[in-house]
Amino acid sequence: PIPAQPDATNVWLMCAHGTSRELCDLQKSMCQFPVEMLDTQTFLPASQTSESDKYTKIYASYVKTALGVVDGLLSDKAILVTCVNGLLVPILLGFVWALFLYIFAGFIVWLLLVIEVACMILLSVYLATQAGWLDEASDVITSAYNDLQSYYNVSLFDTSALYNVSQA
């Protein structure tokens, strides 16, 4: 807000009631800084304190925000956007999903079955290992791997040994 300047002499009311159109156009063209003066008065209860005034202003801002949302939803463009995004797009996506399931249902069912079986096997092995049921099997696999490694002098992770064997 700009503070009022009561002693200003270069101020006039533009396009006052009864002003001709030519004079109004001339005033608008000559004006360098058009402003509108709003005079408001606030009426407060006698028991109003600065703290209750603070909470009243917070509540008023919430009400103003809620009314802004309602006004935004009721505008012509918002009603169109809400109808399209809230009604037409979900219905269209529902038909696309039904078509997708019709085309790929068999593949999806078999894929999910294979994934489920694989996950169940992995989960069973993990849980059996955690329970200690596979300790003996793990020892057998480790000893067999070590026997193979010592017999062929080849490590599964050492590719240079494989390269040397193929050169011989």
C-alpha positions, 0 to 999 in steps of 0.5 A: 500500500502507498500512504495517502498524500492529502496535500497532493495537487496533481491528483484527480478522479478519472472518469467520474460519473457524468464525464464525457468519453473524450475527457475520460480518454484524455485523463487515461492518456495523461495519467502516469500512475493510476491507483484505486483508493480503497477505504476499509474499516475494521470493527473489533469486539471490545474483548479482542486481544492481539492473540485472538486477532492473530488466530482470527486472521489465521482462521480467515486465511483458511476460509479464504483458501477454501473459498478459493478452491471452491471458486476454482472448481466452479469456473467454466474451465475447471468444470471441463478439466474435472469432467475430462480427468475425473470421468472420461480418462478413467473410463478410457483407461478402464477399457484399455486395461480390459483390452490389455488383459484380453490380449495378454491374459494367457501370457501374464498368467503363465509369467506370474506362475513361473515367477511365483514358483521361482520365488517360492523355491528361492524363499525355501532355499533361503529359509532352509539355509537360515534354519541350518538344514542345508549346512551338510549339503553346503559342506558337500558342495564345497568339498566337491568344488574344492576336489574339482578345482584341485584335480583340474587346477581350474577355478570357476572365477579364474578365466586365465586358467581356462585360456591356458588350457585351451592353448595347450 
